Amino acid sequence: MSSIYLKKNLEWLINENGRSMSLLASKANMKKSTLHGYLNGVLPRALPGLMELAKALHVAPQDLLFKDLQEEPISSPPKNIEGRYELVLRRIESEE
């Protein structure tokens, strides 16, 4: 089962690069409260916002969500991401 690393990766990338939440939110064209929510474990509901955030952090969106960036190398972000997308996260298996 895949783990979601968004919160951990954001904390690490913000601290590692000495970024402020306000500057990062501005670069990602999102409200600071949205970024704050991600840092508190809220998962993105809109793919375009996640794409903008990943772009502002210079990481691929899939890496931001599904890789532990402190442990694994960062992939290059995709070059052409034009189009419509839908992102659905749901538990398909329980660890119990």
C-alpha positions as a LaTeX table, in Angstrom:
\begin{tabular}{lrrr}
\hline
Residue & $x$ (\AA) & $y$ (\AA) & $z$ (\AA) \\
\hline
Met1 & 0.00 & 0.00 & 0.00 \\
Ser2 & 1.29 & 3.44 & $-0.94$ \\
Ser3 & 1.82 & 6.08 & 1.69 \\
Ile4 & 1.09 & 9.77 & 1.23 \\
Tyr5 & 4.18 & 11.86 & 2.07 \\
Leu6 & 2.86 & 15.34 & 1.21 \\
Lys7 & 2.99 & 16.75 & 4.75 \\
Lys8 & 6.44 & 15.32 & 5.49 \\
Asn9 & 7.85 & 16.42 & 2.12 \\
Leu10 & 6.49 & 19.96 & 2.43 \\
Glu11 & 7.94 & 20.37 & 5.90 \\
Trp12 & 11.31 & 19.08 & 4.72 \\
Leu13 & 11.42 & 21.14 & 1.50 \\
Ile14 & 10.38 & 24.34 & 3.30 \\
Asn15 & 13.00 & 23.86 & 6.02 \\
Glu16 & 15.72 & 22.57 & 3.68 \\
Asn17 & 15.45 & 25.58 & 1.38 \\
Gly18 & 14.70 & 28.20 & 4.02 \\
Arg19 & 11.41 & 29.12 & 2.32 \\
Ser20 & 8.62 & 31.00 & 4.00 \\
Met21 & 5.06 & 29.69 & 3.78 \\
Ser22 & 3.90 & 33.06 & 2.46 \\
Leu23 & 6.43 & 33.10 & $-0.38$ \\
Leu24 & 5.76 & 29.48 & $-1.31$ \\
Ala25 & 1.99 & 30.01 & $-1.30$ \\
Ser26 & 2.45 & 33.07 & $-3.50$ \\
Lys27 & 4.71 & 31.20 & $-5.97$ \\
Ala28 & 2.19 & 28.34 & $-6.12$ \\
Asn29 & $-0.75$ & 30.74 & $-6.64$ \\
Met30 & $-2.56$ & 29.43 & $-3.57$ \\
Lys31 & $-3.84$ & 30.80 & $-0.31$ \\
Lys32 & $-1.51$ & 30.51 & 2.65 \\
Ser33 & $-4.35$ & 28.78 & 4.51 \\
Thr34 & $-4.42$ & 26.04 & 1.85 \\
Leu35 & $-0.69$ & 25.44 & 2.25 \\
His36 & $-1.13$ & 25.49 & 6.03 \\
Gly37 & $-3.81$ & 22.83 & 5.65 \\
Tyr38 & $-1.43$ & 20.61 & 3.65 \\
Leu39 & 1.14 & 21.02 & 6.43 \\
Asn40 & $-1.51$ & 19.84 & 8.87 \\
Gly41 & $-2.29$ & 16.69 & 6.89 \\
Val42 & $-5.12$ & 17.86 & 4.61 \\
Leu43 & $-4.82$ & 16.26 & 1.17 \\
Pro44 & $-5.24$ & 18.32 & $-2.01$ \\
Arg45 & $-8.68$ & 18.30 & $-3.56$ \\
Ala46 & $-7.66$ & 19.91 & $-6.84$ \\
Leu47 & $-4.91$ & 18.68 & $-9.14$ \\
Pro48 & $-4.05$ & 22.10 & $-10.63$ \\
Gly49 & $-3.15$ & 23.41 & $-7.16$ \\
Leu50 & $-0.95$ & 20.39 & $-6.49$ \\
Met51 & 0.72 & 20.85 & $-9.87$ \\
Glu52 & 1.45 & 24.53 & $-9.14$ \\
Leu53 & 2.83 & 23.66 & $-5.70$ \\
Ala54 & 5.11 & 20.97 & $-7.14$ \\
Lys55 & 6.27 & 23.39 & $-9.84$ \\
Ala56 & 7.10 & 26.05 & $-7.23$ \\
Leu57 & 9.13 & 23.44 & $-5.30$ \\
His58 & 10.83 & 22.09 & $-8.48$ \\
Val59 & 9.63 & 18.53 & $-7.91$ \\
Ala60 & 7.32 & 16.20 & $-9.80$ \\
Pro61 & 3.79 & 16.11 & $-8.33$ \\
Gln62 & 3.90 & 12.34 & $-7.92$ \\
Asp63 & 7.14 & 12.64 & $-5.96$ \\
Leu64 & 5.66 & 15.29 & $-3.70$ \\
Leu65 & 2.80 & 12.94 & $-2.84$ \\
Phe66 & 4.24 & 9.45 & $-2.93$ \\
Lys67 & 8.02 & 9.57 & $-2.33$ \\
Asp68 & 9.84 & 10.20 & 0.90 \\
Leu69 & 12.04 & 12.91 & $-0.60$ \\
Gln70 & 14.51 & 12.70 & 2.27 \\
Glu71 & 15.20 & 9.07 & 1.32 \\
Glu72 & 14.66 & 8.88 & $-2.45$ \\
Pro73 & 15.98 & 11.00 & $-5.34$ \\
Ile74 & 13.72 & 13.68 & $-6.77$ \\
Ser75 & 12.45 & 13.15 & $-10.34$ \\
Ser76 & 12.35 & 15.98 & $-12.83$ \\
Pro77 & 8.94 & 17.59 & $-13.13$ \\
Pro78 & 7.06 & 16.72 & $-16.33$ \\
Lys79 & 7.53 & 19.17 & $-19.21$ \\
Asn80 & 4.02 & 19.13 & $-20.71$ \\
Ile81 & 1.16 & 18.87 & $-18.23$ \\
Glu82 & $-1.55$ & 20.61 & $-20.22$ \\
Gly83 & $-5.02$ & 19.07 & $-20.11$ \\
Arg84 & $-7.75$ & 18.09 & $-17.69$ \\
Tyr85 & $-7.14$ & 15.73 & $-14.79$ \\
Glu86 & $-8.99$ & 14.14 & $-11.92$ \\
Leu87 & $-7.21$ & 12.92 & $-8.82$ \\
Val88 & $-8.97$ & 10.47 & $-6.54$ \\
Leu89 & $-7.38$ & 9.14 & $-3.36$ \\
Arg90 & $-9.14$ & 6.33 & $-1.58$ \\
Arg91 & $-8.06$ & 3.54 & 0.70 \\
Ile92 & $-8.22$ & 0.23 & $-1.13$ \\
Glu93 & $-6.64$ & $-1.86$ & 1.57 \\
Ser94 & $-6.44$ & $-1.61$ & 5.34 \\
Glu95 & $-3.31$ & $-2.32$ & 7.36 \\
Glu96 & $-5.34$ & $-4.12$ & 10.03 \\
\hline
\end{tabular}
